[in-house]
Amino acid sequence: MPAPVQLLQRSSKLGLEPVPEGIKWLNEINLPVHVVAVVGTFHTGKSFLLNMLAHNRGSGFELGSTVVPTTEGVWAWGELLYWRDLKHPVLLLDVEGFGAPGNTRHYDSKLFSIIYVISSNLMYNSVKIIDQQEIEQLELLVRQALVFGNRVSMEIHKGAVTNSSSQPAMEEPTTPPQNQSVMVDRVRNVSNLPDPAFTWVVQDFFQDTVAGSFNDESAKEWLDRLLDSQPREQDSSRTLRMIFSSTDCQTMFIPTLQGRQELAYLDSPQVEMHKDYLEDLYSLKNAIVRSLSQREKSVPLLGFQVGSLLEHLTRVVESESFKSMPSVWSLFWTQYLAETCQGILVKAERPISISRLEERAIVLERTSLASFEKGLVGYNGHSTPHAQKLKDDLTKAVESTRARLHERISNHLKRESETFMKVLTNALQGISLPITSQQFKEQAYDTILLRFKQNWNGQCADYPTHSNLCDSIRKDAELKIIKLEESNREQIETVLEAASSQALKQYISCTTNGISVCLSTAEFAELDQRCLAHGQSVFRSHCSTFGSERGYGTFSRAAQFSMNTQAAELRKTNSECIRGLASKYTDEAIKCIHSIFSSEELPVGKSKMTAILETARQTCHEEFLKKLSNFSDHDVASEEVEKFSKEMERLNTNFVGENEESLKNHFKWRLDELAEQLEKIRPDFIIPCPPIQREAWTQLTGFCFEGKARILAKEKIGPVDEELKEYLEGAISKWYQSMTKESLWSYEHFIIPLVVALVTILLGLTRVDKTVALPEK
């Protein structure tokens, strides 16, 4: 069981001061709490009643078995109680009894005023009966508590509490001076505190409530009848039913009938509670729950607000004495309204709209005026000026609150926009780029942005006064998606560019593998078309998803252009290959011709020469044409054929020339050798040769030098091919002409030879068969 916690204690000068440990305990509670407190004369069973409400046992708050009071100050049950049918937990407070030895009425009234302000349900505890004196005492305490509440509101409005010279200050303040402003701010954030519900608990009650003509009168009806009765003082009327938010009365049977010892020690576990008492206890608890549930329409104070308020109330109650009826009602209720509006702004996580504030202002004005009138019940002064002042100040308070609310709405929307933007960013990051423009529209615009706008419009719906800010956030969201769309478009272009590059690589790879040797024009065209189709297929396979995108056609044409450019380069390379190969074939054919020509022994005759040239043509030229036949449709091959034909013609011409030169050389060195020998025998031939038939003349007469020379030349040369005879006659003629210095048949020598010849014939010289032998070398 948790130990009770003391919140307020009696100071040395019969004042009140907060207990630091207790205030610290309250400050750690960040939950709304219902404060249920019990007050009354000392030794009337208040602590026992709270123990039973807390856990149905007498132990907990300390009980007194003697006439000396045991409860001093204010104590709290050591933990929050969660009662069924209530949204918020209950905080039980045990209050020092009134009229205890050594206490004053002033002390009791201060203690009651503090408890009255913070309570949600205030129980007044008495024993056996409700008498008129207790009612009047309670009404006086309530009146003073109302005045005290007004004073508290004014001090909150000032923001600090000053010590009065008429009352001594507390010796050791619970809150350091530097932290007082923080504490006041926390108190200022407390919303409008309604008057507590009131429950009069009559313990040890076993009588009937019937009086006169009343039959079966309930406890509440009994209390209402007493409260409505005329008080002893004729100048006022009882107003407790008008001040409290609700009034109730609960009677409690005697806890136990076991004996005096058990009644003196009710906290003993051996005490057995009477069933009637337990039933009454259950009824009391249910009544408290009902009254608290009616108050949950508005959120009660948080635990730390209760602690801060206790500190503040203690400081106020110790700073000045109570006044019977101060003329501060208008200022109090204006501040009351301002604090209510501010409390709405602070405690609500989501600020209300300006229109909602204006609606509440109307309700608050009506409530404040009604509360003002209720607070003046029994006051015989003129209250109209104060009511008008309340209305005027109320208008100013609403205007001030509206300005603060406008700023808070702006801050709230900015904070919410950050959260919405984070959600939007996370959703956009979930899109796996790149995707098609249609997919991007469906995911980003039609889904994510639409959901963002719907949710954001829901946020902004209550704040038409901030439409510009809401529109700005929508535009920021749209701009974020537009930037992402640009990034998606860039990534699509990157994919298309990569596909274009991949298509070119595939085309190059295909053509590289296909051009291992030189290709003809038809073969190259077939390879080009096949590789081009392959490259286009690779392009489509790499970016088929984006076939409908705006840049698809551009990059497709770029890929086509790149492959065509590469084809032009390859076509040029292939032409060079054919040119090199044709050049090689030309060299081989030329070598072939040289080989044939060099294998022949010159000189040869015309028919032989013709046969050799034909052999070279068939063997070398035809083979050359055969090798180039695969490239016959290529311009380079045609150029090489034409070039080779010219070269072959040149070689044939040279070969024929060489043959002729070889013939010349073949006869010349033999004839030159014979010329040296003929010069030695030339003087022996005096008679010249006739112009014709020189060889026959030489054979007839033996005296013709030219005929002799021709005969000897043919013998020297030896037999020759029939085709070379014509070459031989020509060669001997040229040789002889180059050897003879002058012609024997010239004009100067014509007569003598003729005469000699005639004389010879006439004299009948017998033919001298004489053979002139050539001298030996």
C-alpha positions in Angstrom: 0.0 0.0 0.0 1.4 3.4 -0.9 2.2 5.8 1.9 0.2 9.1 2.0 2.1 12.2 0.8 1.9 15.5 2.7 1.3 18.5 0.3 0.7 21.4 2.8 1.9 21.8 6.3 1.3 24.2 9.1 4.0 26.9 9.4 5.5 28.2 12.6 3.2 31.3 12.7 0.0 29.4 12.1 0.2 29.7 8.4 0.4 27.3 5.5 3.4 26.3 3.4 3.9 23.7 0.7 5.9 20.6 1.4 8.7 20.3 -1.3 8.5 16.6 -1.5 4.8 16.6 -1.9 4.8 19.3 -4.6 7.6 17.4 -6.4 5.4 14.3 -6.3 2.5 16.2 -7.9 4.8 17.8 -10.5 5.6 14.4 -11.8 2.0 13.7 -12.7 1.3 14.7 -16.3 -2.3 13.4 -16.3 -5.7 15.1 -15.8 -6.9 14.3 -12.3 -10.2 14.6 -10.3 -9.4 16.1 -6.9 -11.7 14.7 -4.3 -11.2 16.3 -0.8 -12.9 15.9 2.5 -13.3 18.7 5.0 -15.1 19.1 8.3 -14.6 19.3 12.0 -11.7 17.4 13.5 -12.2 13.9 14.7 -15.3 13.2 12.6 -13.8 10.2 10.7 -12.6 12.0 7.5 -9.3 10.0 7.2 -11.1 6.7 7.9 -13.7 7.6 5.2 -10.9 8.3 2.6 -9.1 5.0 3.5 -12.3 3.1 2.9 -12.9 4.9 -0.4 -9.3 4.1 -1.4 -9.2 0.4 -0.7 -12.0 -0.7 1.6 -9.7 -0.9 4.6 -9.2 1.4 7.5 -5.5 1.7 7.1 -3.8 4.4 5.0 -4.2 7.9 6.3 -3.3 8.0 10.0 -6.2 7.6 12.4 -6.5 9.0 15.9 -7.6 6.9 18.8 -7.3 9.9 21.2 -8.8 13.3 21.4 -5.7 14.8 19.9 -6.0 15.6 16.1 -3.7 13.5 13.9 -4.1 15.1 10.5 -2.2 18.3 10.0 -2.2 20.4 6.8 -3.2 18.6 3.6 -2.3 15.0 2.7 -2.8 13.0 -0.6 -3.3 9.3 -1.1 0.0 7.9 -2.3 -1.2 6.9 -5.8 -3.8 7.8 -8.3 -7.1 5.8 -8.1 -8.7 4.6 -11.3 -12.4 4.2 -10.7 -14.7 2.6 -13.1 -16.7 4.8 -15.5 -14.3 7.7 -15.2 -11.9 8.7 -18.0 -9.4 10.3 -15.6 -7.9 9.1 -12.3 -8.9 10.4 -8.8 -6.6 12.2 -6.4 -7.8 11.9 -2.7 -7.0 14.7 -0.3 -7.3 14.5 3.5 -7.6 18.0 5.1 -6.9 19.0 8.6 -10.1 19.3 10.6 -11.8 22.6 11.5 -11.9 23.8 15.1 -8.8 21.8 16.3 -7.2 23.0 19.5 -4.8 25.8 18.8 -6.2 26.7 15.3 -8.1 29.8 14.5 -11.1 30.4 12.2 -8.8 32.4 10.0 -6.5 29.4 9.6 -9.5 27.1 8.9 -10.8 29.5 6.3 -7.5 29.8 4.5 -7.2 26.0 4.4 -10.8 25.6 3.2 -10.3 28.3 0.5 -7.3 26.5 -1.0 -9.1 23.2 -1.1 -12.3 24.8 -2.5 -10.4 26.2 -5.5 -8.6 22.9 -6.5 -11.4 20.4 -5.7 -13.6 18.6 -8.3 -15.8 17.1 -5.6 -15.7 18.6 -2.1 -17.1 16.4 0.7 -18.1 18.0 4.0 -18.0 15.4 6.8 -20.2 15.5 9.9 -21.4 13.0 12.5 -25.0 11.9 13.1 -26.8 15.1 12.1 -26.7 18.3 10.0 -27.3 21.4 12.1 -27.9 25.0 11.2 -24.7 26.2 12.7 -22.6 24.0 10.5 -24.6 25.1 7.4 -24.0 28.8 8.2 -20.3 28.1 9.0 -19.9 26.3 5.7 -21.6 29.1 3.8 -19.3 31.6 5.4 -16.3 29.5 4.4 -17.6 29.2 0.8 -18.1 33.0 0.6 -14.6 33.6 1.7 -13.3 31.0 -0.8 -15.1 32.8 -3.6 -13.4 36.1 -2.7 -10.1 34.3 -2.4 -10.6 32.8 -5.8 -11.0 36.2 -7.3 -7.9 37.4 -5.5 -6.0 34.4 -7.0 -7.1 35.3 -10.5 -5.9 38.8 -10.1 -2.5 37.7 -8.8 -2.2 35.3 -11.7 -3.0 38.2 -14.0 -0.1 40.2 -12.5 2.2 37.3 -13.0 3.7 37.3 -9.5 2.7 37.5 -5.8 4.2 40.1 -3.5 4.4 39.9 0.2 2.2 42.3 2.1 3.5 44.3 5.0 0.3 43.5 6.9 1.0 39.7 6.8 4.4 38.1 7.4 5.9 36.2 4.5 6.6 32.5 4.7 10.0 31.8 6.2 11.2 29.3 3.5 9.4 29.7 0.1 9.0 26.4 -1.6 9.6 27.9 -5.1 12.9 29.8 -5.5 12.4 33.4 -6.8 14.1 32.6 -10.1 11.5 29.9 -10.7 8.4 31.7 -9.6 7.8 33.1 -13.1 7.8 29.5 -14.5 5.4 28.4 -11.8 3.1 31.4 -12.5 3.1 30.5 -16.2 2.0 27.0 -15.4 -0.8 28.3 -13.1 -1.8 30.8 -15.8 -2.3 27.9 -18.3 -5.0 26.4 -16.0 -8.3 26.7 -17.8 -11.6 27.9 -16.2 -12.1 26.2 -12.9 -15.8 25.5 -12.3 -17.2 25.4 -8.8 -16.8 21.9 -7.2 -19.6 19.5 -6.7 -20.6 19.3 -3.1 -21.4 16.2 -1.0 -22.4 16.3 2.6 -21.4 13.0 4.3 -23.2 12.3 7.6 -21.4 9.4 9.4 -22.7 7.2 12.2 -26.2 7.9 10.9 -29.0 5.5 11.8 -32.0 7.9 12.1 -34.9 8.6 9.8 -34.9 11.7 7.7 -38.7 12.0 7.8 -39.9 15.2 9.4 -43.5 16.4 9.6 -45.4 15.5 6.4 -42.3 14.2 4.6 -42.4 10.5 4.0 -39.5 8.4 2.6 -37.3 11.5 2.3 -33.9 10.8 0.7 -30.7 12.2 2.2 -30.3 14.7 -0.7 -33.9 15.9 -0.2 -33.2 16.2 3.5 -30.1 18.4 2.7 -32.0 20.5 0.2 -34.7 21.2 2.7 -32.2 22.3 5.3 -30.4 24.5 2.8 -33.6 26.1 1.6 -34.8 26.9 5.2 -34.6 30.5 6.4 -31.2 31.3 8.1 -31.1 33.0 11.5 -29.8 36.2 10.0 -32.7 37.9 8.2 -30.6 40.2 6.0 -29.3 37.4 3.8 -30.3 34.1 2.3 -28.6 30.7 2.0 -26.9 30.3 -1.4 -24.9 27.0 -1.2 -27.2 25.4 -3.8 -26.6 28.3 -6.1 -22.8 28.3 -5.7 -21.9 24.7 -6.0 -22.3 23.0 -9.4 -24.3 20.3 -7.6 -25.2 19.3 -4.1 -25.7 15.8 -2.6 -26.0 14.1 0.7 -24.9 10.7 1.7 -25.5 9.0 5.1 -23.2 6.4 6.5 -24.1 3.7 9.1 -21.8 3.0 12.0 -18.7 1.1 10.6 -18.8 -1.7 13.1 -20.9 -2.9 16.0 -18.1 -5.1 17.5 -17.4 -2.8 20.4 -15.7 0.3 21.7 -12.2 -1.2 21.2 -12.9 -1.8 17.5 -14.4 1.7 17.0 -11.3 3.2 18.6 -8.9 1.2 16.3 -10.8 1.0 13.0 -7.5 0.7 11.1 -6.9 -2.7 12.6 -7.3 -5.6 10.2 -9.3 -7.6 12.8 -12.2 -5.1 12.6 -15.1 -6.4 10.6 -17.1 -3.7 8.8 -20.8 -3.7 9.0 -22.6 -4.6 5.8 -24.9 -1.6 6.0 -21.9 0.6 6.3 -20.3 -1.0 3.3 -23.5 -0.6 1.3 -23.5 3.1 2.2 -19.8 3.4 1.3 -20.6 1.9 -2.1 -23.5 4.3 -2.6 -21.2 7.3 -1.7 -18.5 6.2 -4.1 -21.1 5.8 -7.0 -22.5 9.3 -6.2 -19.0 10.8 -6.4 -18.3 9.0 -9.7 -21.6 10.3 -11.1 -20.7 13.9 -10.2 -17.2 13.6 -11.6 -18.4 12.0 -14.8 -20.6 15.1 -15.4 -17.4 17.3 -15.2 -15.5 15.2 -17.7 -17.0 17.2 -20.5 -14.1 19.5 -19.9 -10.6 18.2 -19.1 -9.7 18.6 -15.4 -6.4 20.0 -14.1 -3.2 18.0 -14.7 -1.3 16.8 -11.7 1.6 19.2 -12.1 -1.0 22.0 -12.5 -2.5 21.1 -9.2 1.0 21.3 -7.6 1.7 24.6 -9.2 -1.7 25.9 -8.2 -1.2 24.7 -4.6 2.1 26.7 -4.4 0.5 29.7 -5.8 -2.7 29.5 -3.6 -0.5 29.1 -0.6 1.5 32.2 -1.5 -1.6 34.3 -2.1 -3.4 33.1 1.0 -0.4 34.0 3.1 0.2 37.4 1.5 -3.1 39.3 2.3 -6.1 38.8 4.6 -9.5 37.9 3.2 -11.8 40.7 2.4 -15.5 40.4 3.0 -16.7 41.7 -0.4 -14.0 43.4 -2.6 -15.2 45.4 -5.6 -13.0 43.5 -8.0 -15.6 41.3 -9.6 -15.5 42.8 -13.1 -11.7 42.6 -13.2 -11.8 39.0 -11.8 -14.3 37.7 -14.4 -12.5 39.5 -17.3 -9.3 37.8 -16.3 -11.3 34.6 -15.7 -12.4 34.7 -19.2 -9.0 35.6 -20.6 -7.4 32.7 -18.7 -10.2 30.4 -20.0 -9.4 31.4 -23.5 -5.7 31.0 -23.0 -6.3 27.7 -21.3 -8.1 26.5 -24.4 -5.1 27.5 -26.6 -2.5 25.9 -24.4 -4.1 22.6 -23.3 -5.7 21.8 -26.7 -3.2 20.0 -28.8 -5.0 21.2 -31.9 -6.0 24.9 -31.7 -9.7 25.8 -32.3 -10.7 27.9 -35.2 -11.3 31.6 -35.0 -15.0 31.1 -35.5 -15.1 28.5 -32.8 -13.3 30.9 -30.5 -16.0 33.5 -31.2 -18.7 31.0 -30.5 -17.0 30.1 -27.2 -16.6 33.8 -26.4 -20.4 34.2 -26.6 -20.9 31.2 -24.3 -18.1 32.4 -22.0 -19.7 35.8 -21.8 -23.0 34.4 -20.9 -21.4 32.0 -18.4 -19.3 34.7 -16.9 -22.2 37.0 -16.4 -24.2 34.2 -14.9 -21.3 33.2 -12.6 -20.9 36.9 -11.7 -24.5 37.1 -10.7 -24.2 33.8 -8.8 -21.2 35.1 -6.9 -23.2 38.2 -5.9 -26.1 36.2 -4.4 -27.0 37.8 -1.1 -25.0 41.0 -2.0 -27.3 44.1 -1.6 -25.1 46.5 -3.5 -25.6 47.8 -7.1 -24.0 45.4 -9.5 -25.0 46.8 -12.9 -21.8 48.9 -13.4 -19.7 45.9 -12.6 -21.6 43.8 -15.2 -21.1 46.4 -17.8 -17.4 46.6 -17.0 -17.2 42.8 -17.3 -18.7 43.0 -20.8 -16.3 45.7 -21.9 -13.3 43.9 -20.6 -14.6 40.7 -22.0 -14.5 42.2 -25.5 -10.9 43.2 -25.1 -10.0 39.8 -23.7 -11.6 38.1 -26.7 -9.6 40.4 -29.1 -6.4 39.6 -27.3 -7.1 35.9 -27.3 -8.0 36.1 -31.0 -4.6 37.5 -31.8 -2.8 34.9 -29.8 -5.0 32.2 -31.3 -4.2 33.4 -34.8 -0.5 33.1 -34.1 -0.9 29.7 -32.6 -2.9 28.4 -35.5 -0.1 29.6 -37.8 2.5 27.8 -35.6 0.3 24.7 -35.5 -0.2 24.6 -39.2 3.6 25.0 -39.8 4.3 22.2 -37.4 1.7 20.0 -39.0 3.0 20.9 -42.4 6.4 19.6 -41.4 4.9 16.3 -40.4 2.8 16.1 -43.6 5.9 16.9 -45.6 7.8 14.2 -44.0 5.0 11.7 -44.7 4.9 13.0 -48.3 8.7 12.7 -48.6 8.7 9.1 -47.3 5.9 8.2 -49.7 7.8 9.7 -52.6 11.0 7.9 -51.6 9.0 4.7 -51.8 8.6 5.2 -55.6 11.3 3.2 -57.4 12.5 5.5 -60.2 12.6 5.5 -63.1 9.1 4.8 -64.1 6.9 5.8 -67.0 5.3 9.2 -67.0 1.9 7.5 -66.7 3.0 5.4 -63.8 4.5 8.5 -62.1 1.2 10.4 -62.6 -0.8 7.5 -61.1 1.6 7.0 -58.1 2.7 10.6 -57.4 0.0 12.8 -58.5 -3.2 10.7 -58.4 -2.3 8.8 -55.2 0.3 10.5 -53.0 -0.4 14.1 -53.8 -4.2 13.5 -53.8 -4.0 11.9 -50.4 -1.8 14.7 -49.1 -4.2 17.3 -50.3 -7.2 15.5 -48.8 -5.5 15.2 -45.4 -4.1 18.7 -45.6 -7.5 20.1 -46.6 -8.9 18.4 -43.6 -6.3 20.2 -41.4 -7.1 23.5 -43.0 -10.8 23.1 -43.1 -11.2 24.6 -39.6 -8.9 27.5 -40.4 -10.3 29.5 -43.3 -8.5 32.6 -41.9 -5.2 30.9 -42.8 -6.0 29.9 -46.4 -2.9 31.6 -47.8 -0.6 29.6 -45.5 -2.5 26.4 -46.5 -2.2 27.2 -50.2 1.5 27.8 -49.7 2.0 24.4 -48.2 0.0 22.8 -51.1 2.3 24.5 -53.6 5.4 23.3 -51.7 4.1 19.8 -52.0 3.3 20.2 -55.7 6.8 21.7 -56.2 8.4 18.7 -54.5 6.6 16.3 -56.8 7.5 18.4 -59.8 11.2 18.2 -58.9 10.9 14.5 -58.4 9.1 14.3 -61.8 12.1 16.1 -63.4 14.4 13.7 -61.7 12.4 10.8 -63.1 12.5 12.3 -66.6 16.3 12.7 -66.3 16.7 9.1 -65.2 14.5 7.9 -68.1 16.8 9.8 -70.4 19.8 8.1 -68.7 18.2 4.7 -69.3 17.5 5.6 -73.0 21.0 6.9 -73.4 22.4 3.8 -71.9 20.2 1.7 -74.1 21.5 3.7 -77.1 25.1 3.1 -76.1 24.3 -0.6 -75.5 22.8 -0.9 -78.9 25.9 0.6 -80.5 28.1 -1.8 -78.5 26.1 -4.7 -79.6 26.3 -3.5 -83.2 30.1 -3.1 -82.9 30.4 -6.6 -81.3 28.2 -8.1 -84.0 30.1 -6.5 -86.9 33.5 -7.2 -85.3 32.7 -10.9 -85.1 31.3 -10.9 -88.6 34.2 -9.1 -90.3 37.0 -11.6 -89.7 37.9 -11.4 -93.4 37.2 -8.9 -96.2 33.6 -8.9 -97.3 32.0 -8.1 -100.6 29.5 -5.4 -101.0 26.6 -7.8 -100.7 28.1 -9.6 -97.7 28.8 -6.3 -95.9 25.2 -5.1 -96.6 23.8 -8.4 -95.2 26.0 -8.2 -92.1 25.2 -4.5 -91.6 21.4 -5.2 -91.8 21.7 -8.2 -89.4 23.8 -6.3 -86.9 21.6 -3.2 -87.2 18.5 -5.3 -86.5 20.3 -6.8 -83.5 21.3 -3.4 -82.1 17.8 -2.1 -82.5 16.5 -5.2 -80.7 18.9 -4.6 -77.8 17.8 -0.9 -77.6 14.1 -1.9 -77.5 14.7 -4.6 -74.9 16.6 -2.2 -72.6 14.0 0.5 -72.6 10.8 -1.1 -73.9 9.1 0.2 -70.8 9.6 3.7 -71.9 8.5 3.2 -75.5 5.8 5.9 -75.2 8.1 8.5 -73.5 8.8 11.7 -75.2 12.6 11.1 -75.7 12.2 7.5 -76.9 12.2 8.4 -80.6 15.1 10.8 -80.2 17.3 8.3 -78.6 16.2 5.6 -81.0 17.2 7.8 -83.9 20.4 8.6 -82.1 21.2 4.9 -81.8 20.4 4.4 -85.5 22.6 7.3 -86.4 25.5 6.0 -84.3 25.2 2.5 -85.9 25.1 4.1 -89.3 28.2 6.1 -88.5 29.9 3.0 -87.3 28.8 1.2 -90.4 30.4 3.9 -92.5 33.7 3.5 -90.6 33.5 -0.3 -91.0 32.7 0.1 -94.7 35.8 2.2 -95.1 37.8 -0.4 -93.1 36.4 -3.1 -95.3 37.4 -1.2 -98.4 40.9 -0.9 -97.1 40.9 -4.6 -96.4 39.8 -5.4 -100.0 42.4 -2.9 -101.3 45.1 -4.6 -99.3 44.0 -8.0 -100.3 43.8 -7.0 -104.0 47.2 -5.4 -103.8 48.5 -8.7 -102.4 46.9 -10.6 -105.2 48.4 -8.1 -107.7 51.9 -8.7 -106.2 51.4 -12.4 -106.4 50.2 -12.2 -110.0 53.2 -10.0 -110.9 55.5 -12.5 -109.3 53.8 -15.3 -111.2 54.4 -13.4 -114.5 58.0 -12.7 -113.6 58.4 -16.4 -112.7 57.1 -17.5 -116.1 59.2 -15.0 -118.0 62.4 -15.8 -116.1 62.0 -19.5 -116.7 62.3 -19.0 -120.4 65.7 -18.8 -122.2 65.8 -15.9 -124.6 65.8 -15.2 -127.3 62.6 -16.9 -128.6 60.7 -16.6 -131.8 57.3 -15.0 -132.3 55.2 -18.1 -131.9 57.1 -19.0 -128.7 56.8 -15.5 -127.5 53.0 -15.6 -128.1 52.8 -19.0 -126.3 54.7 -17.5 -123.3 52.5 -14.5 -123.1 49.4 -16.6 -123.3 50.7 -18.9 -120.6 51.3 -15.9 -118.3 47.8 -14.6 -119.0 46.1 -17.9 -118.3 48.3 -18.8 -115.3 48.6 -15.5 -113.6 46.0 -13.1 -114.9 43.1 -15.6 -114.7 44.1 -16.7 -111.2 44.2 -13.0 -110.2 40.7 -12.5 -111.5 39.5 -15.6 -109.8 40.8 -14.5 -106.4 39.1 -11.1 -106.8 35.9 -12.6 -108.1 34.3 -12.4 -104.5 34.8 -8.7 -104.6 33.8 -8.1 -108.2 30.9 -5.8 -107.1 33.3 -3.6 -105.2 34.8 -0.5 -106.7 38.2 -1.2 -105.2 38.4 -4.6 -107.0 37.6 -3.0 -110.3 40.3 -0.4 -109.7 42.8 -3.1 -108.9 41.9 -5.2 -112.0 42.4 -2.2 -114.2 45.7 -1.4 -112.5 46.9 -5.0 -112.9 45.9 -5.1 -116.5 48.1 -2.0 -117.2 50.9 -3.5 -115.3 50.7 -6.8 -117.1 50.7 -5.0 -120.4 53.8 -3.2 -119.4 55.5 -6.4 -118.3 54.6 -8.1 -121.6 56.1 -5.1 -123.6 59.2 -5.2 -121.5 59.5 -9.0 -122.0 59.2 -8.7 -125.7 61.9 -5.9 -125.7 64.1 -8.0 -123.6 63.7 -10.9 -126.1 64.7 -8.6 -129.0 67.6 -7.3 -127.1 68.6 -10.8 -126.2 68.5 -11.8 -129.9 70.8 -8.9 -130.6 73.2 -9.8 -127.9 73.0 -13.5 -128.9 74.3 -12.7 -132.5 76.5 -9.7 -131.7 79.3 -11.3 -129.7 79.9 -14.1 -132.2 79.8 -11.7 -135.2 82.2 -9.3 -133.4 84.6 -12.2 -132.8 84.3 -13.1 -136.5 84.9 -9.5 -137.5 88.4 -9.6 -136.1 89.3 -12.6 -138.1 87.8 -11.2 -141.3 89.9 -8.1 -141.0 93.0 -10.3 -141.3 91.9 -11.9 -144.5 90.3 -8.9 -146.0 93.3 -7.9 -148.2 93.1 -11.1 -150.0 89.7 -10.2 -151.6 90.5 -7.6 -154.3 87.5 -8.2 -156.4 84.3 -6.7 -155.0 81.0 -8.5 -154.7 78.1 -7.7 -156.9 75.1 -6.0 -155.4 73.0 -9.2 -155.4 73.7 -12.9 -154.8 76.8 -12.2 -152.8 77.0 -15.7 -151.3 76.4 -17.4 -154.6 79.0 -15.1 -156.2 81.4 -16.0 -153.5 80.8 -19.7 -154.1 81.2 -19.1 -157.9 84.4 -16.9 -157.9 85.7 -17.2 -154.4 86.6 -13.5 -154.5 83.5 -11.8 -152.9 84.4 -10.6 -149.4 80.8 -9.8 -148.3 79.6 -13.2 -149.4 82.5 -14.8 -147.7 81.7 -12.9 -144.5 78.0 -13.9 -144.6 78.9 -17.5 -145.2 81.4 -17.5 -142.4 78.9 -15.7 -140.1 76.2 -18.3 -140.5 78.8 -21.0 -139.9 79.9 -19.1 -136.8 76.4 -18.7 -135.4 75.4 -22.2 -136.2 71.9 -23.5 -136.9 69.0 -21.4 -135.5 65.3 -21.8 -135.2 63.4 -21.2 -138.4 61.6 -18.3 -136.7 65.0 -16.7 -136.0 66.3 -16.8 -139.5 64.8 -13.5 -140.4 66.3 -12.0 -137.2 69.6 -13.7 -138.3 69.7 -12.1 -141.8 69.0 -8.7 -140.4 71.6 -9.1 -137.6 74.3 -10.1 -140.2 73.5 -7.2 -142.5 73.7 -4.7 -139.6 76.9 -6.4 -138.5 78.5 -6.2 -141.9 77.5 -2.7 -142.4 79.0 -1.6 -139.2 82.3 -3.5 -140.1 82.7 -2.0 -143.7 84.5 1.3 -143.9 83.3 2.2 -147.4 81.3 0.7 -150.1 83.3 -1.1 -152.9 80.4 -0.3 -155.2 80.5 3.4 -154.9 80.6 5.6 -157.9 84.4 6.1 -157.9 85.2 2.4 -157.9 82.4 1.2 -160.2 84.3 1.2 -163.5 87.4 -0.7 -162.5 85.6 -3.6 -161.0 83.3 -3.8 -164.0 86.3 -3.8 -166.4 88.1 -6.3 -164.4 85.1 -8.6 -164.4 84.6 -8.3 -168.1 88.3 -9.0 -168.8 88.1 -12.0 -166.6 85.2 -13.4 -168.4 86.5 -12.6 -171.8 89.9 -14.1 -171.2 88.1 -17.3 -170.3 89.9 -17.7 -167.2 89.1 -20.9 -165.8 87.4 -20.9 -162.5 89.9 -21.1 -159.9 88.6 -23.4 -157.4 90.4 -21.9 -154.6 89.4 -22.0 -151.1 90.8 -19.3 -148.9 91.5 -20.7 -145.5 91.1 -18.5 -142.5 94.2 -18.1 -140.6 94.4 -19.7 -137.2 94.0 -17.5 -134.2 
